[in-house]
Amino acid sequence: MKPDLLRPLLGTLGLLIGFGLYALAGRLAEPWQSAAIGGMFVLLGVSAWVYARGERWIQGLGLLLLIYGLLRALVLR
């Protein structure tokens, strides 16, 4: 079994980018703050769904993230 060394690096880089974007979105005025953060959750949910490739629990998590993102962008403030 060959370890994929690039995967942990990309995961760490993705976390750093995600936390940075979340912090920048937190500086926006409402309603743009909720829309930007909700949009990020929607994108995260869609990417989890696409990445899952048949793994039901990851697809379920992606669906939950997508629903929360839509609620955050449109309803929750």
Beta strands, then each sheet from edge to edge (+ up, - down):
end
